Amino acid sequence: MPDLELEYPLALLALLLLPLIVWLRQRTRSRTPFPSVGVHLRGLQPTWWKRHYDNIIFSAVFISLILALVNPGYARRSVEEYIESKWIILTLDLSGSMRRQIDRFSRLTVGDIALDGLESFVDLRREGDYIGLVAFSSFARLLAPLTSDRALLKRKLDLVRSQNRSRIYRELGAGGGTNASEAVWLALSVFFSMLPEDRRLTTEEIAGLRQFLLGEPGTLLDIPLKLRRSGLGAGMAVILFTDGRIEPRLRAHVRRGQLPNLVNVITLMKALDMRFYIIAIGGQVDETVAKAMDPVADQPPVGKIFPLARGLDREQIQQVYREIDALEANRNLIRATIRPRWTRPWFITAALGLIFLGMGLRTLPGYRKP
């Protein structure tokens, strides 16, 4: 709001009636005549204040009530420093290939090592960060929504470890594909669901975005205006871990076109200023996906691809997550808040105080009106 704002400015015109009201008040008041007194008794006449205090208090009450109706307001600007809170979705490939043992002397699978890396990343993040979990194979499942509850996240990670053999672990392991595009789109959908109700996308707007994501790369991207204004994207990141080949979309669905194209998903993330990190065991990333990750001129990179050899160990993965943690460091930000302050209660209080003052003065012998 501006420095000064009047809620009902036209009410100020009522102040023009004040002189007329005071004049009529004086004219209609009954007076008791007094005989003229000599010069030596003029010192007993009431002072100017005692003669006019009644009209002064009446005018002050009238002005206070009019100003209460006008309700002047002013803006109070406060500046505070705070640490940025990050929203991060961890997406993990749990297809059948992730069940292979890291070597013949260990019962640990590649998926177990990947889960250890995720758990170390969760421990690295500060308490104010919100982290979600998505697991995928030929389909994607949301394991945990965005939450700051570290114990809940670790319980969800334990749920998909090989030794626990949970239902979701078996279902995902049965899937033979690496449907990275659906997993990333599910992560973005979690972000969209966190929008305030007045800024959430309508069915038509979601359909428009879906049409773009299902199309071929190079399709014109039309982001709804309220999504641009929502500030969605800043401080948000998706981390994808897989040992499969990262392609624009799962090959089984290329002809049917039922899944989003990963290149288009990355384009959307760039437009929304989100970050995207790919940890690829074997480094099998499609050329079009790698090219989509390249930064646009004068724009920060959307993220980074971390190719890892198939003969990986726990320390290698944890080192990658430490690097991502450094890239997604929480910034010290400054927030300026402008809060309106309305003065109506003050003027109403002032009017009531003046009324009681006038009533109190009338009880005093020297202020009584005849």
C-alpha positions in Angstrom: 0.0 0.0 0.0 1.1 3.6 -0.4 2.6 5.6 2.5 -0.8 7.0 3.3 -4.2 5.7 2.3 -7.8 6.8 3.1 -10.4 4.0 3.1 -13.3 6.4 2.7 -11.8 9.8 1.6 -15.2 11.4 0.7 -16.2 11.3 4.3 -13.8 14.2 4.8 -16.4 16.5 3.2 -18.5 16.1 6.4 -15.9 18.3 8.2 -17.3 21.3 6.2 -20.5 20.9 8.2 -18.7 21.5 11.5 -18.8 25.3 11.6 -22.6 25.3 10.8 -23.2 22.6 13.5 -21.3 24.7 16.1 -23.1 27.9 15.1 -26.5 26.2 15.4 -25.6 24.6 18.7 -24.7 28.0 20.1 -27.8 29.6 18.7 -30.2 27.1 20.1 -28.7 26.9 23.5 -30.8 28.5 26.2 -29.0 31.2 28.2 -29.8 32.7 31.6 -29.4 36.5 31.5 -27.0 38.2 34.0 -27.0 41.8 34.9 -23.9 43.9 33.9 -21.3 44.2 36.5 -18.9 46.9 37.4 -15.3 47.0 36.4 -14.1 45.9 39.9 -16.1 42.6 39.4 -15.0 41.7 35.9 -12.2 39.6 37.3 -14.8 37.1 38.4 -15.9 36.4 34.8 -15.1 32.9 33.5 -11.9 32.5 31.4 -11.9 32.0 27.7 -11.4 28.2 28.1 -14.3 27.9 30.5 -16.5 29.8 28.1 -15.6 27.7 25.1 -14.4 24.3 26.3 -17.8 22.7 25.5 -17.6 23.7 21.8 -13.9 22.7 21.6 -14.5 19.2 23.0 -17.6 18.8 20.8 -15.6 19.8 17.7 -12.7 17.4 18.7 -15.2 14.6 19.1 -16.8 15.3 15.8 -13.5 15.5 14.0 -12.3 12.2 15.6 -15.5 10.4 14.5 -15.2 11.6 11.0 -11.5 10.6 10.9 -12.5 7.2 12.3 -15.0 6.9 9.3 -12.3 8.0 6.8 -9.9 5.5 8.4 -6.4 6.8 7.4 -3.9 4.0 7.0 -0.1 3.9 6.6 2.3 1.3 5.6 4.8 -0.2 8.0 7.8 -1.8 6.3 9.8 -4.4 8.2 13.0 -6.1 6.9 14.2 -9.4 8.3 16.9 -11.9 7.4 16.1 -15.6 7.2 17.7 -18.8 5.9 16.1 -20.2 2.7 14.1 -23.4 3.0 14.7 -25.8 0.2 12.1 -28.2 -1.3 13.8 -31.3 -2.7 12.3 -34.4 -4.3 14.5 -37.5 -4.3 13.6 -39.9 -7.2 15.2 -43.4 -7.1 15.2 -46.1 -9.7 14.1 -49.4 -8.2 13.7 -51.5 -11.3 15.0 -55.0 -11.5 18.5 -53.9 -12.6 19.0 -52.1 -9.3 18.8 -55.5 -7.5 22.2 -56.7 -8.8 24.8 -57.2 -6.1 27.7 -54.7 -6.1 30.2 -57.6 -6.0 30.1 -61.4 -5.5 31.3 -61.1 -1.9 28.5 -58.8 -0.7 24.8 -59.2 -0.4 24.3 -55.5 -0.8 22.5 -54.4 -4.0 23.0 -51.3 -6.1 19.7 -50.1 -4.7 20.9 -50.5 -1.1 24.0 -48.4 -1.8 21.8 -45.8 -3.5 19.5 -45.8 -0.5 22.5 -45.3 1.8 23.4 -42.2 -0.3 19.9 -40.9 0.0 20.0 -41.3 3.7 23.3 -39.5 4.0 21.8 -36.6 1.9 18.8 -36.4 4.2 21.2 -36.1 7.2 23.1 -33.3 5.4 20.1 -31.1 4.9 19.1 -28.5 7.5 16.0 -29.0 9.6 14.0 -26.3 7.8 14.3 -28.2 4.4 11.4 -30.2 3.0 12.2 -33.5 1.3 10.0 -35.9 -0.6 10.6 -39.4 -2.0 9.6 -40.9 -5.4 10.5 -44.4 -6.4 10.1 -45.7 -10.0 10.7 -48.5 -12.5 8.3 -48.7 -15.4 5.9 -46.7 -13.3 6.4 -44.2 -10.5 5.1 -44.1 -6.9 5.2 -41.3 -4.3 6.7 -42.8 -1.2 6.7 -39.6 0.9 5.3 -36.1 0.3 7.4 -33.0 1.1 8.1 -33.2 4.8 10.7 -32.0 7.3 10.2 -35.2 9.4 13.6 -37.0 9.0 12.4 -40.1 10.9 9.5 -40.5 8.5 11.8 -40.2 5.5 14.2 -42.8 6.9 11.3 -45.2 7.6 10.2 -44.8 4.0 13.7 -45.5 2.7 14.0 -48.6 4.8 10.7 -49.7 3.3 12.3 -50.2 -0.1 15.5 -51.9 1.0 16.2 -55.4 -0.4 16.3 -57.1 2.9 12.8 -55.9 3.9 11.1 -57.3 0.8 8.1 -54.9 1.2 5.1 -55.0 -1.2 6.1 -51.7 -2.9 9.7 -53.0 -3.3 8.4 -56.2 -5.0 6.0 -54.3 -7.3 8.7 -51.8 -8.4 11.3 -54.5 -8.8 9.0 -56.4 -11.2 9.0 -53.4 -13.5 11.6 -53.8 -16.2 11.7 -50.2 -17.5 13.3 -47.0 -16.4 10.5 -44.5 -16.6 12.4 -41.4 -15.6 10.1 -38.9 -17.3 7.0 -40.1 -15.3 9.1 -40.0 -12.0 10.2 -36.4 -12.6 6.7 -35.3 -13.7 5.3 -36.9 -10.5 7.9 -34.8 -8.5 6.8 -31.6 -10.3 3.2 -32.5 -9.5 4.1 -32.6 -5.8 5.4 -29.1 -6.1 2.3 -27.9 -7.9 0.1 -29.4 -5.1 1.9 -27.1 -2.6 0.6 -23.9 -4.3 -1.9 -21.8 -2.4 -5.5 -22.6 -3.3 -6.0 -19.3 -5.2 -2.9 -20.0 -7.4 -3.5 -23.7 -8.2 -3.9 -24.6 -11.8 -7.4 -25.2 -13.3 -8.2 -28.4 -15.2 -7.8 -26.5 -18.5 -4.4 -25.2 -17.5 -3.2 -28.6 -16.4 -4.5 -30.0 -19.8 -2.5 -27.3 -21.6 0.7 -28.2 -19.8 0.1 -31.9 -20.3 -0.3 -31.3 -24.0 3.1 -29.6 -24.1 4.8 -32.3 -22.1 3.4 -35.1 -24.3 4.5 -33.4 -27.5 7.8 -33.5 -29.3 10.7 -31.3 -28.1 10.5 -27.8 -29.5 6.8 -27.4 -28.9 5.9 -23.9 -27.7 5.7 -23.7 -23.9 2.8 -21.7 -22.5 3.0 -21.4 -18.8 -0.1 -20.0 -17.1 0.4 -16.5 -15.8 -0.6 -17.3 -12.2 2.0 -20.1 -12.2 4.7 -17.6 -13.2 3.6 -15.1 -10.6 3.5 -17.8 -7.8 7.2 -17.9 -7.5 7.1 -21.7 -7.8 10.6 -23.1 -8.6 12.9 -20.9 -6.6 14.6 -23.2 -4.0 13.2 -26.4 -5.5 15.1 -29.3 -6.9 14.7 -32.8 -8.2 17.5 -35.4 -7.9 17.2 -38.5 -10.2 19.2 -41.7 -9.4 19.2 -44.5 -12.0 21.3 -47.2 -13.5 19.2 -47.3 -16.7 19.5 -45.3 -19.9 18.0 -41.8 -19.5 15.9 -41.3 -22.6 13.3 -38.7 -23.5 10.5 -41.2 -22.7 10.2 -45.0 -22.1 10.5 -46.8 -25.4 7.4 -48.9 -24.9 5.3 -45.7 -24.9 6.9 -43.8 -27.8 4.2 -44.7 -30.2 1.3 -44.3 -27.8 2.6 -40.9 -26.5 1.1 -41.5 -23.1 4.0 -40.3 -21.0 5.7 -36.9 -20.8 8.8 -36.3 -22.8 11.7 -35.7 -20.4 13.2 -33.0 -22.7 10.0 -31.1 -22.4 9.9 -31.6 -18.6 13.4 -30.2 -18.4 12.3 -27.2 -20.5 9.5 -26.6 -18.0 11.9 -26.8 -15.1 14.1 -24.3 -16.7 11.2 -21.9 -17.2 10.2 -22.3 -13.6 13.8 -21.9 -12.3 13.9 -25.3 -10.7 17.0 -27.4 -10.4 17.5 -31.0 -11.8 20.3 -33.4 -11.0 20.9 -36.7 -12.7 23.0 -39.5 -11.1 23.5 -42.0 -13.9 25.3 -45.3 -13.2 27.1 -46.2 -16.4 26.5 -42.6 -17.7 23.9 -43.7 -20.2 22.2 -40.4 -20.9 20.5 -39.8 -24.3 22.1 -37.0 -26.3 18.8 -35.0 -26.5 18.5 -35.1 -22.7 22.1 -34.1 -22.2 21.6 -31.2 -24.6 18.4 -30.1 -22.8 20.5 -29.8 -19.6 22.8 -27.3 -21.2 22.3 -23.8 -19.8 20.5 -21.2 -21.9 22.4 -18.0 -22.8 22.7 -15.6 -19.8 20.8 -18.1 -17.6 22.1 -20.3 -14.7 22.3 -24.1 -15.5 19.2 -26.1 -14.7 21.4 -28.7 -12.9 24.1 -31.2 -13.5 24.6 -34.8 -14.8 26.8 -37.0 -12.6 27.9 -40.1 -14.6 29.2 -43.0 -12.4 31.0 -46.2 -13.3 29.1 -49.4 -12.7 31.7 -50.6 -10.3 30.6 -48.0 -7.7 30.9 -48.0 -3.9 29.1 -46.2 -1.1 31.7 -43.5 -0.8 31.4 -42.5 -4.5 27.7 -42.0 -4.2 27.9 -40.1 -0.9 30.5 -37.8 -2.5 28.1 -37.0 -5.3 25.3 -36.2 -2.8 27.8 -34.0 -0.8 28.4 -32.1 -4.0 24.7 -31.7 -4.7 24.2 -30.5 -1.1 26.8 -27.8 -1.7 25.1 -26.8 -4.9 21.8 -26.6 -3.1 23.2 -24.7 -0.1 20.6 -22.6 1.8 21.1 -18.9 1.1 20.7 -16.1 3.6 17.9 -14.0 2.2 16.3 -10.7 3.1 12.5 -10.4 3.2 10.8 -7.0 3.2 7.2 -7.1 4.5 4.8 -4.2 4.1 2.0 -4.3 6.6 -0.9 -1.8 6.6 -1.7 0.0 9.8 -5.2 1.4 10.1 -6.0 4.2 12.6 -9.8 3.8 13.1 -9.4 2.3 16.6 -7.2 5.2 17.7 -9.7 7.8 16.6 -12.7 6.0 18.2 -10.7 5.7 21.4 -9.9 9.4 21.2 -13.6 10.3 20.7 -14.7 8.3 23.6 -12.0 9.8 25.8 -13.0 13.3 24.9 -16.7 12.5 25.6 -15.8 11.3 29.1 -13.6 14.3 29.6 -16.5 16.7 28.7 -18.8 14.8 31.0 -16.3 15.0 33.8 -15.7 18.7 33.4 -19.4 19.5 33.6 -19.5 18.0 37.1 -17.0 20.5 38.4 -18.6 23.7 39.9 -16.4 26.1 37.9 -17.3 24.4 34.6 -21.1 24.0 35.0 -23.1 25.7 32.3 -26.2 27.5 33.3 
